Amino acid sequence: MQKKFMGYLRKNGEVGVRNHVVVLPTIGCANELAWRISKEVPDSVLLTHNHACIRLGEDAQRAKRTLVGIGRNPNVHSVLIVGLGCESIKAEDLAAEIATTEKPVFAVSVESNSTYDAVVKEGVSHLAAFVELANQEKRVPCDVSKLTIGIKCGGSGTVSAISSNPSVGHAADLLINAGGTVLFTETAELIGAQDVLAERACCDEVKNLLLQKVNNLLDKVKLNGVDILGSEPTQGNILSGLTTIEEKSLGAISKSGTSVLKGVLDYAQAPTGNGLFFVDGTTQASQLFIGKFASGAQIQIFSYGGGYPARFRYLPSYPPGVKSLPVIKVLGSSDDLTEKDHFDIYAGDIITGIESVGAVGDRIYSLILDVASGKETYTDLHCEYHEMIQLYADGLLM
């Protein structure tokens, strides 16, 4: 199996598979100002988001952790932080934490410049200089051990556990065996299968932490007096043949492969070491993708079962419009076979016996390395729809 790809070697030893100059607001109030600066430098990537000062406690801490993680991601060459001055997350503080990666970063704010026009002028000047530096970077041969990929499934149905998810799991095992790192998530989609996954934990500490995360979610469901059925499985899942959360969860964990579970992470937390890690978090695609990106994922895999979501073509795999996180879409099957042309990998031939899980998984692994070396995914080439980033909040707002 191939163990090299062509990436951008960073000063801190990490490797990017993309080389983008990012404009990152500190808060949603600064989105328009950041947009004004970014549009003057077309080669920059603007990442607006929904963070607000009214977030408190863990929600506020998580938001800061996410913004810092976005800036630290190795796919980001350099960062311009844009702030106001009255927000709790200061532009200078974000810049200082991101600068620990040794990448170029600069903070501008209304507070330090006094006027809107002065912020724009200074921001454009630094942003243009960052783009010029980024354009001088060249890809070099890098080891697969430098890769971290995120995995999520969606549009789950009866075919998910047979075709798309186990194929992605096979590719995940190949990457881990080559020294890479895999992040998978969706705590609600462990319910009923948590003990199966826990048996793969490397130690009792990891096993107990995994079970604790699931129990915390179950306690929250009970506290709110709601029935999780109707959300898990979703109405779309039910239309595609799933009847219980246990069925969905057993299919969902198959995308993690068979490797040993090395750790359990909080949302936007970076892993320590290589291997397989579970990330505690929501099931919403847009929030998960940016959380994995903040954890250090350079590539995201979205494994579709089929059903109506397979006919969205772009959604829900790319609503945030995070250009710096390429998304590989894998389709398990579809009633309309013309839709498979809108995905990067079609796994439906497993169901008909034409192809094996291993063969499709091998193709996914090869595509991961190709995308890491610069190949554009279907969504990279065709999706023009973008939304602002939705940072994950647990509801502690004023």
C-alpha positions as CSV (number, residue, x, y, z in Angstrom):
1,M,0.0,0.0,0.0
2,Q,1.2,3.5,-0.9
3,K,2.6,5.4,2.1
4,K,3.6,8.7,0.6
5,F,1.7,11.8,-0.6
6,M,2.7,15.3,-1.8
7,G,2.0,17.8,0.9
8,Y,3.0,21.2,2.3
9,L,5.5,20.8,5.1
10,R,5.0,23.3,7.9
11,K,7.7,24.8,10.2
12,N,6.3,22.8,13.2
13,G,6.6,19.5,11.3
14,E,2.9,19.2,10.5
15,V,1.8,18.8,6.9
16,G,-1.0,20.5,5.0
17,V,-2.9,19.0,2.0
18,R,-4.1,22.5,1.1
19,N,-2.3,25.8,1.4
20,H,-4.9,28.5,2.1
21,V,-4.6,31.9,3.6
22,V,-7.6,32.3,5.9
23,V,-9.5,35.4,7.2
24,L,-11.0,34.5,10.5
25,P,-13.4,36.8,12.5
26,T,-13.3,36.6,16.3
27,I,-17.1,37.0,16.5
28,G,-20.1,37.0,14.2
29,C,-20.3,40.8,14.6
30,A,-17.0,41.1,12.7
31,N,-18.1,38.9,9.8
32,E,-18.9,41.9,7.5
33,L,-15.6,43.6,8.3
34,A,-13.7,40.4,7.6
35,W,-15.6,40.0,4.3
36,R,-14.7,43.5,3.3
37,I,-11.0,42.8,3.8
38,S,-11.1,39.3,2.1
39,K,-12.8,40.5,-1.0
40,E,-9.9,42.8,-1.7
41,V,-7.6,39.8,-1.8
42,P,-9.3,37.2,-4.0
43,D,-6.9,34.3,-3.2
44,S,-7.8,34.5,0.5
45,V,-10.4,32.2,2.2
46,L,-13.0,33.8,4.4
47,L,-14.5,31.8,7.2
48,T,-17.4,33.6,8.8
49,H,-19.2,32.0,11.7
50,N,-22.0,32.4,14.2
51,H,-20.2,32.9,17.5
52,A,-21.7,35.6,19.8
53,C,-20.7,37.2,23.1
54,I,-23.8,35.8,24.8
55,R,-22.3,32.3,24.8
56,L,-21.2,31.3,28.3
57,G,-19.3,28.7,30.2
58,E,-18.3,25.6,28.2
59,D,-20.0,26.9,25.0
60,A,-17.7,30.0,25.1
61,Q,-14.6,27.9,25.8
62,R,-15.5,25.4,23.0
63,A,-16.0,28.3,20.6
64,K,-12.5,29.7,21.4
65,R,-11.0,26.2,21.1
66,T,-12.7,25.8,17.7
67,L,-11.4,29.1,16.4
68,V,-7.9,28.4,17.6
69,G,-8.1,24.9,16.1
70,I,-9.2,26.3,12.7
71,G,-6.2,28.6,12.6
72,R,-3.8,25.9,13.7
73,N,-5.0,23.3,11.1
74,P,-2.0,22.5,8.8
75,N,-4.1,23.1,5.7
76,V,-4.0,26.8,6.7
77,H,-0.8,28.5,5.6
78,S,-1.5,31.8,7.5
79,V,-4.3,33.6,9.2
80,L,-5.6,37.1,9.5
81,I,-7.7,37.5,12.6
82,V,-10.3,40.3,12.4
83,G,-11.9,41.6,15.6
84,L,-13.8,44.5,17.1
85,G,-12.4,44.9,20.6
86,C,-15.4,44.6,22.8
87,E,-15.8,40.8,22.4
88,S,-14.6,38.4,25.1
89,I,-12.4,36.4,22.6
90,K,-9.7,39.0,21.7
91,A,-8.1,39.0,18.2
92,E,-4.7,39.3,19.8
93,D,-5.3,36.3,22.1
94,L,-6.4,34.1,19.1
95,A,-3.4,35.2,17.1
96,A,-1.0,34.4,20.0
97,E,-2.4,30.8,20.4
98,I,-2.4,30.1,16.6
99,A,1.2,31.5,16.4
100,T,2.5,28.6,18.5
101,T,2.4,26.6,15.2
102,E,5.0,29.0,13.8
103,K,2.7,30.0,10.9
104,P,2.3,33.6,9.8
105,V,-0.6,35.2,11.8
106,F,-1.7,38.8,12.4
107,A,-4.6,40.4,14.3
108,V,-6.4,43.6,13.3
109,S,-9.3,45.2,15.2
110,V,-11.3,48.4,15.4
111,E,-10.0,48.8,19.0
112,S,-6.3,49.0,17.7
113,N,-7.1,51.0,14.6
114,S,-9.9,53.3,15.8
115,T,-11.7,53.4,12.4
116,Y,-13.3,50.9,10.0
117,D,-11.3,52.1,7.0
118,A,-8.1,51.8,8.9
119,V,-8.8,48.2,9.8
120,V,-9.6,47.4,6.2
121,K,-6.4,49.0,5.0
122,E,-4.1,47.3,7.5
123,G,-5.9,44.0,7.0
124,V,-5.6,44.0,3.2
125,S,-1.9,44.9,3.5
126,H,-1.1,41.9,5.7
127,L,-3.4,39.6,3.8
128,A,-1.8,40.3,0.5
129,A,1.6,39.7,2.0
130,F,0.4,36.3,3.4
131,V,-0.9,35.3,0.0
132,E,2.4,36.2,-1.6
133,L,4.2,34.0,0.9
134,A,1.8,31.1,0.4
135,N,2.3,31.2,-3.3
136,Q,6.0,30.4,-2.8
137,E,5.2,27.1,-1.0
138,K,5.8,23.8,-2.9
139,R,4.5,20.3,-2.2
140,V,7.1,17.8,-1.1
141,P,6.9,14.0,-0.4
142,C,5.4,13.3,3.0
143,D,4.6,10.1,5.0
144,V,1.0,9.0,5.5
145,S,1.7,9.2,9.3
146,K,1.2,12.9,8.8
147,L,-2.4,12.5,7.7
148,T,-5.5,12.9,9.9
149,I,-8.9,12.3,8.4
150,G,-12.4,12.8,9.7
151,I,-15.3,10.4,9.1
152,K,-19.0,11.0,9.2
153,C,-22.0,9.0,7.8
154,G,-25.3,10.4,6.7
155,G,-28.5,9.3,4.8
156,S,-28.2,6.0,6.7
157,G,-30.3,3.1,5.7
158,T,-30.1,-0.7,5.5
159,V,-27.3,-0.5,2.9
160,S,-25.0,1.6,5.1
161,A,-23.7,-1.2,7.2
162,I,-23.2,-3.4,4.1
163,S,-21.5,-1.1,1.6
164,S,-20.5,2.5,2.3
165,N,-19.6,2.4,6.0
166,P,-17.6,-0.8,6.1
167,S,-15.7,0.3,3.0
168,V,-14.8,3.6,4.7
169,G,-13.8,1.5,7.8
170,H,-11.5,-0.6,5.7
171,A,-9.8,2.5,4.3
172,A,-9.5,3.9,7.9
173,D,-7.8,0.7,9.0
174,L,-5.3,1.0,6.1
175,L,-4.5,4.6,7.0
176,I,-4.0,3.7,10.7
177,N,-1.8,0.7,9.8
178,A,0.3,3.1,7.8
179,G,0.7,5.4,10.8
180,G,-2.1,7.8,10.2
181,T,-4.9,9.2,12.4
182,V,-8.7,8.8,12.1
183,L,-11.3,10.8,13.9
184,F,-15.0,9.7,14.0
185,T,-17.9,11.1,16.0
186,E,-21.6,11.4,16.6
187,T,-22.3,10.4,20.2
188,A,-26.0,9.8,19.6
189,E,-25.1,7.2,17.0
190,L,-23.3,5.1,19.6
191,I,-26.4,4.5,21.6
192,G,-27.1,0.8,21.7
193,A,-23.7,-0.1,20.3
194,Q,-21.4,1.6,22.8
195,D,-20.4,-1.6,24.5
196,V,-19.3,-3.1,21.1
197,L,-17.1,-0.1,20.5
198,A,-15.9,0.0,24.1
199,E,-14.4,-3.5,23.7
200,R,-12.0,-2.1,21.2
201,A,-10.6,0.5,23.7
202,C,-6.9,0.4,24.3
203,C,-7.4,0.6,28.1
204,D,-10.0,0.8,30.8
205,E,-9.6,4.6,31.0
206,V,-10.6,5.1,27.4
207,K,-13.4,2.5,27.7
208,N,-14.9,4.2,30.7
209,L,-14.6,7.7,29.2
210,L,-16.4,6.5,26.0
211,L,-19.3,5.0,28.0
212,Q,-19.4,8.1,30.2
213,K,-19.9,10.3,27.1
214,V,-22.8,8.2,26.0
215,N,-24.4,8.1,29.5
216,N,-24.1,11.9,29.7
217,L,-26.1,12.2,26.5
218,L,-28.7,9.7,27.7
219,D,-29.0,11.7,31.0
220,K,-29.5,14.9,29.1
221,V,-32.3,13.3,27.0
222,K,-34.0,12.1,30.1
223,L,-33.6,15.5,31.9
224,N,-35.4,17.2,29.0
225,G,-38.1,14.6,28.9
226,V,-37.9,13.9,25.2
227,D,-38.0,10.7,23.2
228,I,-34.9,10.4,21.0
229,L,-36.8,8.4,18.4
230,G,-37.7,10.8,15.6
231,S,-34.2,12.3,15.8
232,E,-32.4,9.0,16.0
233,P,-33.1,7.3,13.7
234,T,-34.3,10.2,11.6
235,Q,-37.4,10.1,9.4
236,G,-35.1,9.7,6.4
237,N,-33.4,6.8,8.0
238,I,-36.7,5.1,8.7
239,L,-37.8,5.6,5.0
240,S,-34.5,3.9,4.1
241,G,-35.3,0.8,6.2
242,L,-33.9,1.5,9.7
243,T,-36.2,0.8,12.6
244,T,-34.2,1.4,15.8
245,I,-31.3,3.4,17.1
246,E,-29.4,0.2,17.7
247,E,-29.6,-0.7,14.1
248,K,-28.3,2.7,13.1
249,S,-25.6,2.7,15.7
250,L,-24.2,-0.7,14.7
251,G,-24.0,0.4,11.1
252,A,-22.5,3.8,12.1
253,I,-19.6,2.3,14.1
254,S,-18.6,0.1,11.1
255,K,-17.2,3.2,9.5
256,S,-14.5,3.3,12.2
257,G,-13.0,0.0,11.0
258,T,-11.6,-2.5,13.4
259,S,-8.6,-0.7,14.8
260,V,-8.0,-0.2,18.5
261,L,-9.6,2.9,20.0
262,K,-6.8,5.1,21.3
263,G,-8.7,7.9,22.9
264,V,-11.9,9.9,23.4
265,L,-11.8,13.6,22.5
266,D,-13.9,16.6,23.2
267,Y,-15.2,18.7,20.3
268,A,-12.4,20.6,18.5
269,Q,-9.8,18.9,20.7
270,A,-6.6,17.7,19.0
271,P,-5.6,14.1,19.4
272,T,-2.3,13.1,21.1
273,G,-0.5,10.6,19.0
274,N,-1.7,8.6,16.0
275,G,-4.5,6.0,15.6
276,L,-8.2,5.9,16.0
277,F,-10.0,8.5,18.2
278,F,-13.7,9.1,19.0
279,V,-14.8,12.7,19.2
280,D,-17.7,13.6,21.5
281,G,-20.2,15.7,19.5
282,T,-23.4,16.4,17.8
283,T,-24.7,14.6,14.7
284,Q,-25.1,17.8,12.6
285,A,-22.8,17.6,9.6
286,S,-21.8,21.3,9.3
287,Q,-20.9,21.5,13.0
288,L,-19.1,18.2,13.0
289,F,-17.0,19.0,9.9
290,I,-15.7,22.2,11.4
291,G,-15.1,20.5,14.8
292,K,-12.9,17.8,13.0
293,F,-11.1,20.5,11.1
294,A,-10.4,22.3,14.4
295,S,-9.1,19.0,15.8
296,G,-6.6,18.8,12.9
297,A,-8.3,16.8,10.2
298,Q,-6.9,17.6,6.8
299,I,-9.6,15.6,4.8
300,Q,-13.2,14.7,5.6
301,I,-15.0,11.6,4.4
302,F,-18.8,11.6,4.2
303,S,-20.3,8.2,3.9
304,Y,-23.8,8.2,2.5
305,G,-26.2,5.3,2.7
306,G,-28.6,6.6,0.1
307,G,-32.2,7.8,0.1
308,Y,-33.2,11.4,-0.4
309,P,-29.9,12.9,1.0
310,A,-28.0,11.2,-1.9
311,R,-30.0,13.4,-4.3
312,F,-28.9,16.7,-2.6
313,R,-25.6,16.2,-4.5
314,Y,-23.8,18.7,-2.3
315,L,-25.7,19.0,0.9
316,P,-25.4,18.0,3.7
317,S,-21.7,17.4,3.0
318,Y,-20.6,21.0,2.4
319,P,-22.9,23.6,4.0
320,P,-20.1,25.4,5.8
321,G,-18.1,26.0,2.6
322,V,-14.8,25.3,4.2
323,K,-12.6,25.2,1.2
324,S,-9.6,24.2,3.4
325,L,-11.3,20.9,4.3
326,P,-11.7,18.7,1.2
327,V,-14.6,16.3,1.5
328,I,-14.7,12.8,-0.1
329,K,-18.2,11.6,-0.6
330,V,-18.9,7.9,-0.7
331,L,-22.3,6.6,-1.8
332,G,-23.6,3.2,-0.6
333,S,-26.4,2.8,-3.1
334,S,-29.1,4.8,-4.9
335,D,-32.4,4.1,-6.5
336,D,-31.3,6.6,-9.2
337,L,-28.0,5.4,-10.5
338,T,-27.4,8.6,-12.3
339,E,-26.7,10.2,-8.9
340,K,-23.5,8.1,-8.4
341,D,-21.8,10.5,-10.9
342,H,-22.1,13.2,-8.2
343,F,-20.0,11.3,-5.7
344,D,-16.3,10.5,-5.5
345,I,-16.7,6.8,-4.7
346,Y,-19.6,4.5,-5.5
347,A,-19.9,1.5,-3.1
348,G,-23.2,0.1,-4.4
349,D,-21.6,-2.7,-6.4
350,I,-20.8,-4.4,-3.1
351,I,-24.6,-5.1,-2.8
352,T,-24.8,-6.7,-6.2
353,G,-21.6,-8.7,-5.6
354,I,-19.6,-7.1,-8.3
355,E,-17.1,-5.6,-5.9
356,S,-15.9,-6.4,-2.3
357,V,-15.8,-4.2,0.7
358,G,-12.0,-4.5,0.6
359,A,-11.8,-3.5,-3.0
360,V,-13.9,-0.3,-2.5
361,G,-11.9,0.4,0.7
362,D,-8.7,0.2,-1.2
363,R,-10.1,2.7,-3.7
364,I,-11.1,5.1,-0.9
365,Y,-7.6,4.8,0.6
366,S,-6.0,5.6,-2.8
367,L,-8.3,8.6,-3.3
368,I,-7.4,9.9,0.2
369,L,-3.7,10.0,-0.8
370,D,-4.6,11.6,-4.2
371,V,-6.7,14.3,-2.5
372,A,-3.9,14.8,0.0
373,S,-1.6,15.4,-2.9
374,G,-3.9,18.1,-4.4
375,K,-6.6,16.2,-6.4
376,E,-9.9,18.1,-6.1
377,T,-13.0,16.3,-4.9
378,Y,-16.3,16.4,-6.7
379,T,-17.5,19.0,-4.2
380,D,-14.4,21.1,-4.6
381,L,-15.1,21.3,-8.3
382,H,-18.8,21.7,-8.4
383,C,-20.2,23.2,-5.2
384,E,-20.9,27.0,-5.3
385,Y,-23.2,27.1,-2.3
386,H,-21.8,28.4,1.0
387,E,-23.1,29.2,4.5
388,M,-21.3,30.6,7.5
389,I,-19.8,28.2,9.9
390,Q,-22.1,27.0,12.7
391,L,-20.0,26.5,15.8
392,Y,-21.4,23.8,18.1
393,A,-23.2,25.1,21.2
394,D,-24.9,23.1,23.9
395,G,-27.4,25.7,24.6
396,L,-25.8,27.9,27.3
397,L,-26.9,31.3,25.9
398,M,-28.2,34.5,27.5
